[in-house]
């Protein structure tokens, strides 16, 4: 019986022989495999992996982080970016675009190192630009008021004041004579008056307006400053079509008058003219058009006559950094306005 179990048939013997041959060939192929396939060079793969790991260690895209090639550099103010100038410097297009958008959105740079706030700005590019950054120092409200150019009212000034500008006797006598029956429609800056000569005075004569001989026709006219239209304003002595339109336009920009004295802020209304008509003005109560300071943009704030770019930008930047204002006192603490101007402006601001 055991002999039968250990005995292979002819077919089984043939199959066993074929299997042994196949196994031998596989072993032989494995031993000689290196003769069919060359040894792989992994140096390139390792090099690419190192480069990839280095790129991941830098912020921004590849264009911004590659070694910058800048040229034609000169001092510039980063708060007034000029796309053409940035391109001439060689600043990458994506960074230049982000730069302009940042300023248009109300952002600003107080120191040169603030440039790193720009998306895509690399350390290499920042180190090259910083020596050329020139940010003008912002003066305080008191300093700005100190250097505000002085204006002269030729309807009231005396000969001694005119002589201080280097005027000749003929120039002074002409002004004193002409203003007896006419009035100068506006005030003039001191630095302009210094450069005037007799030809300038003669040309000015053409813009002067005749004084009214009698006020009887105007004594009974009373104007409600917040509701009067342009036609009603023209009923006042010295107010013509141009000034009446200016008054209404200025009132709309303000959001309404809160003081009669604000009428004197309209361009073209001299102190003399305002003194003549002030007694005929009445402050009527109307709802003011207020500004929601927690939502207003820099552009929105600048539309109001009492805001300039500096004060609007500072207010918006402070709101972004510290959150919404909860009271007008928080804005007052920024000291962006003098006390007189703030007393008027706060009535046009709304905290919600």
DRENDOMI-802700 format. One record per residue (C-alpha): residue number from 1; residue in three letters; x, z, y. Coordinates in steps of 0.25 Angstrom, whole numbers, plus 5000, padded with zeros to 4 digits. Example, Ala and Ser with C-alpha at 12.3 -4.5 7.8 and 13.67 -1.06 7.14 Angstrom:
2
+-----+-----+------+------+-------+
:   n : res : east :   up : north :
+-----+-----+------+------+-------+
:   1 : ALA : 5049 : 5031 :  4982 :
:   2 : SER : 5055 : 5029 :  4996 :
+-----+-----+------+------+-------+
This chain:
352
+-----+-----+------+------+-------+
:   n : res : east :   up : north :
+-----+-----+------+------+-------+
:   1 : UNK : 5000 : 5000 :  5000 :
:   2 : UNK : 5011 : 5003 :  5010 :
:   3 : UNK : 5017 : 4990 :  5006 :
:   4 : UNK : 5005 : 4983 :  5011 :
:   5 : UNK : 5005 : 4990 :  5024 :
:   6 : UNK : 5019 : 4987 :  5027 :
:   7 : UNK : 5019 : 4973 :  5023 :
:   8 : UNK : 5016 : 4963 :  5035 :
:   9 : UNK : 5009 : 4949 :  5033 :
:  10 : UNK : 5016 : 4937 :  5037 :
:  11 : UNK : 5008 : 4936 :  5049 :
:  12 : UNK : 5011 : 4950 :  5053 :
:  13 : UNK : 5026 : 4947 :  5051 :
:  14 : UNK : 5025 : 4935 :  5060 :
:  15 : UNK : 5018 : 4943 :  5071 :
:  16 : UNK : 5028 : 4954 :  5070 :
:  17 : UNK : 5040 : 4944 :  5072 :
:  18 : UNK : 5033 : 4938 :  5084 :
:  19 : UNK : 5031 : 4951 :  5090 :
:  20 : UNK : 5045 : 4955 :  5088 :
:  21 : UNK : 5050 : 4942 :  5094 :
:  22 : UNK : 5041 : 4944 :  5107 :
:  23 : UNK : 5046 : 4959 :  5109 :
:  24 : UNK : 5061 : 4954 :  5108 :
:  25 : UNK : 5058 : 4943 :  5118 :
:  26 : UNK : 5052 : 4953 :  5128 :
:  27 : UNK : 5063 : 4962 :  5126 :
:  28 : UNK : 5073 : 4951 :  5129 :
:  29 : UNK : 5065 : 4946 :  5141 :
:  30 : UNK : 5065 : 4960 :  5147 :
:  31 : UNK : 5080 : 4962 :  5145 :
:  32 : UNK : 5083 : 4948 :  5152 :
:  33 : UNK : 5073 : 4949 :  5163 :
:  34 : UNK : 5083 : 4950 :  5174 :
:  35 : UNK : 5088 : 4936 :  5170 :
:  36 : UNK : 5074 : 4930 :  5174 :
:  37 : UNK : 5071 : 4938 :  5187 :
:  38 : UNK : 5082 : 4941 :  5198 :
:  39 : UNK : 5083 : 4955 :  5203 :
:  40 : UNK : 5074 : 4958 :  5215 :
:  41 : UNK : 5080 : 4961 :  5229 :
:  42 : UNK : 5072 : 4973 :  5235 :
:  43 : UNK : 5081 : 4974 :  5248 :
:  44 : UNK : 5071 : 4965 :  5256 :
:  45 : UNK : 5059 : 4974 :  5251 :
:  46 : UNK : 5067 : 4987 :  5255 :
:  47 : UNK : 5071 : 4981 :  5269 :
:  48 : UNK : 5056 : 4976 :  5272 :
:  49 : UNK : 5051 : 4990 :  5268 :
:  50 : UNK : 5061 : 4997 :  5278 :
:  51 : UNK : 5056 : 4988 :  5289 :
:  52 : UNK : 5042 : 4990 :  5286 :
:  53 : UNK : 5044 : 5005 :  5286 :
:  54 : UNK : 5051 : 5004 :  5300 :
:  55 : UNK : 5040 : 4996 :  5306 :
:  56 : UNK : 5030 : 5007 :  5302 :
:  57 : UNK : 5038 : 5017 :  5310 :
:  58 : UNK : 5035 : 5010 :  5323 :
:  59 : UNK : 5021 : 5010 :  5330 :
:  60 : UNK : 5015 : 4997 :  5335 :
:  61 : UNK : 5016 : 4983 :  5329 :
:  62 : UNK : 5029 : 4975 :  5326 :
:  63 : UNK : 5029 : 4968 :  5339 :
:  64 : UNK : 5030 : 4981 :  5347 :
:  65 : UNK : 5040 : 4988 :  5338 :
:  66 : UNK : 5050 : 4977 :  5336 :
:  67 : UNK : 5062 : 4977 :  5345 :
:  68 : UNK : 5057 : 4974 :  5359 :
:  69 : UNK : 5063 : 4963 :  5367 :
:  70 : UNK : 5060 : 4966 :  5382 :
:  71 : UNK : 5066 : 4959 :  5394 :
:  72 : UNK : 5063 : 4957 :  5409 :
:  73 : UNK : 5061 : 4972 :  5410 :
:  74 : UNK : 5059 : 4978 :  5424 :
:  75 : UNK : 5052 : 4991 :  5429 :
:  76 : UNK : 5037 : 4991 :  5427 :
:  77 : UNK : 5025 : 5000 :  5429 :
:  78 : UNK : 5018 : 5001 :  5415 :
:  79 : UNK : 5005 : 5005 :  5421 :
:  80 : UNK : 5004 : 4991 :  5427 :
:  81 : UNK : 5007 : 4982 :  5416 :
:  82 : UNK : 5009 : 4968 :  5418 :
:  83 : UNK : 5007 : 4960 :  5405 :
:  84 : UNK : 5016 : 4949 :  5411 :
:  85 : UNK : 5027 : 4959 :  5414 :
:  86 : UNK : 5026 : 4965 :  5400 :
:  87 : UNK : 5027 : 4952 :  5394 :
:  88 : UNK : 5039 : 4949 :  5402 :
:  89 : UNK : 5046 : 4962 :  5397 :
:  90 : UNK : 5043 : 4957 :  5383 :
:  91 : UNK : 5033 : 4969 :  5380 :
:  92 : UNK : 5026 : 4965 :  5367 :
:  93 : UNK : 5012 : 4958 :  5370 :
:  94 : UNK : 5004 : 4969 :  5362 :
:  95 : UNK : 5011 : 4980 :  5370 :
:  96 : UNK : 5009 : 4973 :  5383 :
:  97 : UNK : 4994 : 4971 :  5380 :
:  98 : UNK : 4992 : 4986 :  5376 :
:  99 : UNK : 5000 : 4990 :  5389 :
: 100 : UNK : 4990 : 4983 :  5398 :
: 101 : UNK : 4978 : 4987 :  5390 :
: 102 : UNK : 4982 : 5002 :  5391 :
: 103 : UNK : 4984 : 5001 :  5406 :
: 104 : UNK : 4970 : 4994 :  5408 :
: 105 : UNK : 4964 : 5005 :  5400 :
: 106 : UNK : 4968 : 5015 :  5410 :
: 107 : UNK : 4981 : 5020 :  5403 :
: 108 : UNK : 4994 : 5023 :  5411 :
: 109 : UNK : 5008 : 5027 :  5409 :
: 110 : UNK : 5014 : 5039 :  5417 :
: 111 : UNK : 5028 : 5038 :  5411 :
: 112 : UNK : 5036 : 5027 :  5404 :
: 113 : UNK : 5035 : 5034 :  5391 :
: 114 : UNK : 5020 : 5032 :  5391 :
: 115 : UNK : 5022 : 5018 :  5387 :
: 116 : UNK : 5023 : 5022 :  5372 :
: 117 : UNK : 5008 : 5024 :  5373 :
: 118 : UNK : 5006 : 5009 :  5372 :
: 119 : UNK : 5002 : 5004 :  5358 :
: 120 : UNK : 5013 : 4997 :  5352 :
: 121 : UNK : 5024 : 5002 :  5361 :
: 122 : UNK : 5037 : 5004 :  5353 :
: 123 : UNK : 5048 : 5014 :  5356 :
: 124 : UNK : 5058 : 5002 :  5358 :
: 125 : UNK : 5049 : 4995 :  5368 :
: 126 : UNK : 5046 : 5008 :  5376 :
: 127 : UNK : 5061 : 5012 :  5377 :
: 128 : UNK : 5064 : 4998 :  5384 :
: 129 : UNK : 5052 : 4999 :  5393 :
: 130 : UNK : 5053 : 5013 :  5398 :
: 131 : UNK : 5065 : 5011 :  5408 :
: 132 : UNK : 5057 : 5000 :  5415 :
: 133 : UNK : 5044 : 5008 :  5416 :
: 134 : UNK : 5041 : 5012 :  5431 :
: 135 : UNK : 5029 : 5020 :  5433 :
: 136 : UNK : 5026 : 5023 :  5448 :
: 137 : UNK : 5023 : 5038 :  5450 :
: 138 : UNK : 5009 : 5041 :  5453 :
: 139 : UNK : 5008 : 5049 :  5466 :
: 140 : UNK : 4998 : 5061 :  5467 :
: 141 : UNK : 4985 : 5059 :  5475 :
: 142 : UNK : 4992 : 5067 :  5486 :
: 143 : UNK : 5004 : 5058 :  5487 :
: 144 : UNK : 4995 : 5046 :  5486 :
: 145 : UNK : 4987 : 5051 :  5498 :
: 146 : UNK : 5000 : 5054 :  5506 :
: 147 : UNK : 5004 : 5039 :  5505 :
: 148 : UNK : 4990 : 5033 :  5507 :
: 149 : UNK : 4992 : 5023 :  5519 :
: 150 : UNK : 4986 : 5027 :  5532 :
: 151 : UNK : 4976 : 5019 :  5539 :
: 152 : UNK : 4974 : 5018 :  5554 :
: 153 : UNK : 4961 : 5016 :  5561 :
: 154 : UNK : 4963 : 5007 :  5573 :
: 155 : UNK : 4950 : 5011 :  5579 :
: 156 : UNK : 4955 : 5025 :  5581 :
: 157 : UNK : 4970 : 5025 :  5581 :
: 158 : UNK : 4978 : 5028 :  5594 :
: 159 : UNK : 4989 : 5020 :  5601 :
: 160 : UNK : 4999 : 5030 :  5596 :
: 161 : UNK : 4996 : 5028 :  5581 :
: 162 : UNK : 4996 : 5013 :  5583 :
: 163 : UNK : 5010 : 5014 :  5590 :
: 164 : UNK : 5015 : 5021 :  5578 :
: 165 : UNK : 5013 : 5008 :  5570 :
: 166 : UNK : 5023 : 5001 :  5580 :
: 167 : UNK : 5011 : 4994 :  5587 :
: 168 : UNK : 5014 : 4988 :  5601 :
: 169 : UNK : 5006 : 4992 :  5613 :
: 170 : UNK : 4999 : 4979 :  5613 :
: 171 : UNK : 4994 : 4981 :  5599 :
: 172 : UNK : 4989 : 4995 :  5602 :
: 173 : UNK : 4982 : 4991 :  5615 :
: 174 : UNK : 4975 : 4980 :  5607 :
: 175 : UNK : 4969 : 4989 :  5597 :
: 176 : UNK : 4965 : 4999 :  5607 :
: 177 : UNK : 4958 : 4989 :  5615 :
: 178 : UNK : 4951 : 4982 :  5604 :
: 179 : UNK : 4945 : 4994 :  5598 :
: 180 : UNK : 4938 : 4997 :  5610 :
: 181 : UNK : 4927 : 4987 :  5606 :
: 182 : UNK : 4930 : 4984 :  5592 :
: 183 : UNK : 4934 : 4992 :  5579 :
: 184 : UNK : 4944 : 4990 :  5568 :
: 185 : UNK : 4937 : 4988 :  5555 :
: 186 : UNK : 4947 : 4995 :  5546 :
: 187 : UNK : 4959 : 5004 :  5546 :
: 188 : UNK : 4973 : 4999 :  5544 :
: 189 : UNK : 4985 : 5004 :  5536 :
: 190 : UNK : 4997 : 5010 :  5544 :
: 191 : UNK : 5007 : 5001 :  5537 :
: 192 : UNK : 4999 : 4989 :  5541 :
: 193 : UNK : 4998 : 4993 :  5556 :
: 194 : UNK : 5013 : 4994 :  5557 :
: 195 : UNK : 5015 : 4980 :  5554 :
: 196 : UNK : 5004 : 4975 :  5564 :
: 197 : UNK : 5007 : 4967 :  5576 :
: 198 : UNK : 4999 : 4961 :  5588 :
: 199 : UNK : 4994 : 4949 :  5579 :
: 200 : UNK : 4989 : 4959 :  5569 :
: 201 : UNK : 4981 : 4966 :  5579 :
: 202 : UNK : 4975 : 4953 :  5585 :
: 203 : UNK : 4971 : 4949 :  5571 :
: 204 : UNK : 4965 : 4963 :  5569 :
: 205 : UNK : 4956 : 4960 :  5581 :
: 206 : UNK : 4948 : 4950 :  5573 :
: 207 : UNK : 4943 : 4960 :  5563 :
: 208 : UNK : 4938 : 4971 :  5573 :
: 209 : UNK : 4924 : 4973 :  5575 :
: 210 : UNK : 4916 : 4975 :  5588 :
: 211 : UNK : 4911 : 4989 :  5591 :
: 212 : UNK : 4896 : 4991 :  5593 :
: 213 : UNK : 4893 : 4993 :  5608 :
: 214 : UNK : 4881 : 5002 :  5605 :
: 215 : UNK : 4877 : 5011 :  5593 :
: 216 : UNK : 4862 : 5012 :  5596 :
: 217 : UNK : 4858 : 5002 :  5585 :
: 218 : UNK : 4866 : 5010 :  5575 :
: 219 : UNK : 4862 : 5024 :  5578 :
: 220 : UNK : 4850 : 5025 :  5569 :
: 221 : UNK : 4856 : 5019 :  5557 :
: 222 : UNK : 4858 : 5028 :  5545 :
: 223 : UNK : 4865 : 5023 :  5532 :
: 224 : UNK : 4863 : 5030 :  5519 :
: 225 : UNK : 4877 : 5027 :  5513 :
: 226 : UNK : 4873 : 5027 :  5498 :
: 227 : UNK : 4861 : 5018 :  5499 :
: 228 : UNK : 4863 : 5009 :  5511 :
: 229 : UNK : 4866 : 4994 :  5508 :
: 230 : UNK : 4875 : 4985 :  5515 :
: 231 : UNK : 4864 : 4981 :  5525 :
: 232 : UNK : 4861 : 4995 :  5529 :
: 233 : UNK : 4876 : 4998 :  5531 :
: 234 : UNK : 4877 : 4986 :  5541 :
: 235 : UNK : 4867 : 4994 :  5550 :
: 236 : UNK : 4879 : 5003 :  5554 :
: 237 : UNK : 4888 : 5000 :  5566 :
: 238 : UNK : 4901 : 4993 :  5561 :
: 239 : UNK : 4896 : 4990 :  5547 :
: 240 : UNK : 4895 : 4975 :  5544 :
: 241 : UNK : 4892 : 4967 :  5532 :
: 242 : UNK : 4906 : 4969 :  5526 :
: 243 : UNK : 4907 : 4984 :  5528 :
: 244 : UNK : 4893 : 4987 :  5523 :
: 245 : UNK : 4896 : 4979 :  5510 :
: 246 : UNK : 4909 : 4987 :  5508 :
: 247 : UNK : 4901 : 5001 :  5510 :
: 248 : UNK : 4891 : 4997 :  5499 :
: 249 : UNK : 4902 : 4992 :  5490 :
: 250 : UNK : 4911 : 5005 :  5492 :
: 251 : UNK : 4898 : 5014 :  5490 :
: 252 : UNK : 4896 : 5007 :  5477 :
: 253 : UNK : 4910 : 5008 :  5472 :
: 254 : UNK : 4910 : 5023 :  5475 :
: 255 : UNK : 4896 : 5025 :  5468 :
: 256 : UNK : 4890 : 5030 :  5481 :
: 257 : UNK : 4894 : 5038 :  5494 :
: 258 : UNK : 4895 : 5053 :  5493 :
: 259 : UNK : 4900 : 5055 :  5507 :
: 260 : UNK : 4898 : 5047 :  5520 :
: 261 : UNK : 4913 : 5047 :  5522 :
: 262 : UNK : 4915 : 5038 :  5510 :
: 263 : UNK : 4909 : 5026 :  5519 :
: 264 : UNK : 4922 : 5027 :  5527 :
: 265 : UNK : 4930 : 5023 :  5514 :
: 266 : UNK : 4924 : 5009 :  5515 :
: 267 : UNK : 4935 : 4999 :  5519 :
: 268 : UNK : 4933 : 4994 :  5533 :
: 269 : UNK : 4925 : 5006 :  5538 :
: 270 : UNK : 4935 : 5012 :  5549 :
: 271 : UNK : 4934 : 5027 :  5553 :
: 272 : UNK : 4928 : 5023 :  5566 :
: 273 : UNK : 4917 : 5015 :  5559 :
: 274 : UNK : 4914 : 5026 :  5550 :
: 275 : UNK : 4913 : 5036 :  5561 :
: 276 : UNK : 4903 : 5027 :  5568 :
: 277 : UNK : 4894 : 5026 :  5556 :
: 278 : UNK : 4896 : 5039 :  5549 :
: 279 : UNK : 4884 : 5046 :  5557 :
: 280 : UNK : 4875 : 5035 :  5552 :
: 281 : UNK : 4878 : 5037 :  5537 :
: 282 : UNK : 4870 : 5046 :  5528 :
: 283 : UNK : 4874 : 5050 :  5514 :
: 284 : UNK : 4862 : 5048 :  5505 :
: 285 : UNK : 4862 : 5053 :  5491 :
: 286 : UNK : 4862 : 5043 :  5479 :
: 287 : UNK : 4867 : 5044 :  5465 :
: 288 : UNK : 4882 : 5041 :  5464 :
: 289 : UNK : 4888 : 5032 :  5454 :
: 290 : UNK : 4897 : 5041 :  5446 :
: 291 : UNK : 4909 : 5037 :  5437 :
: 292 : UNK : 4909 : 5043 :  5423 :
: 293 : UNK : 4924 : 5048 :  5423 :
: 294 : UNK : 4925 : 5050 :  5408 :
: 295 : UNK : 4922 : 5036 :  5405 :
: 296 : UNK : 4926 : 5028 :  5417 :
: 297 : UNK : 4938 : 5019 :  5415 :
: 298 : UNK : 4950 : 5017 :  5425 :
: 299 : UNK : 4943 : 5004 :  5430 :
: 300 : UNK : 4930 : 5011 :  5432 :
: 301 : UNK : 4936 : 5022 :  5440 :
: 302 : UNK : 4944 : 5013 :  5449 :
: 303 : UNK : 4931 : 5006 :  5454 :
: 304 : UNK : 4928 : 5019 :  5461 :
: 305 : UNK : 4935 : 5019 :  5475 :
: 306 : UNK : 4941 : 5033 :  5473 :
: 307 : UNK : 4948 : 5029 :  5461 :
: 308 : UNK : 4962 : 5022 :  5460 :
: 309 : UNK : 4969 : 5017 :  5448 :
: 310 : UNK : 4978 : 5030 :  5447 :
: 311 : UNK : 4966 : 5040 :  5448 :
: 312 : UNK : 4957 : 5032 :  5438 :
: 313 : UNK : 4968 : 5030 :  5428 :
: 314 : UNK : 4972 : 5045 :  5429 :
: 315 : UNK : 4958 : 5049 :  5427 :
: 316 : UNK : 4956 : 5040 :  5415 :
: 317 : UNK : 4969 : 5044 :  5409 :
: 318 : UNK : 4966 : 5059 :  5410 :
: 319 : UNK : 4953 : 5057 :  5404 :
: 320 : UNK : 4959 : 5050 :  5392 :
: 321 : UNK : 4969 : 5060 :  5390 :
: 322 : UNK : 4961 : 5073 :  5392 :
: 323 : UNK : 4947 : 5068 :  5389 :
: 324 : UNK : 4934 : 5067 :  5397 :
: 325 : UNK : 4933 : 5075 :  5410 :
: 326 : UNK : 4923 : 5086 :  5410 :
: 327 : UNK : 4923 : 5089 :  5425 :
: 328 : UNK : 4927 : 5082 :  5438 :
: 329 : UNK : 4937 : 5094 :  5440 :
: 330 : UNK : 4945 : 5088 :  5429 :
: 331 : UNK : 4947 : 5075 :  5437 :
: 332 : UNK : 4949 : 5083 :  5450 :
: 333 : UNK : 4961 : 5090 :  5443 :
: 334 : UNK : 4968 : 5076 :  5441 :
: 335 : UNK : 4970 : 5076 :  5456 :
: 336 : UNK : 4968 : 5061 :  5457 :
: 337 : UNK : 4960 : 5062 :  5470 :
: 338 : UNK : 4961 : 5070 :  5483 :
: 339 : UNK : 4951 : 5080 :  5486 :
: 340 : UNK : 4943 : 5072 :  5496 :
: 341 : UNK : 4942 : 5060 :  5487 :
: 342 : UNK : 4939 : 5068 :  5474 :
: 343 : UNK : 4928 : 5075 :  5482 :
: 344 : UNK : 4921 : 5061 :  5483 :
: 345 : UNK : 4925 : 5055 :  5470 :
: 346 : UNK : 4920 : 5067 :  5461 :
: 347 : UNK : 4906 : 5063 :  5465 :
: 348 : UNK : 4908 : 5050 :  5458 :
: 349 : UNK : 4913 : 5055 :  5445 :
: 350 : UNK : 4904 : 5059 :  5433 :
: 351 : UNK : 4908 : 5068 :  5421 :
: 352 : UNK : 4900 : 5066 :  5409 :
+-----+-----+------+------+-------+
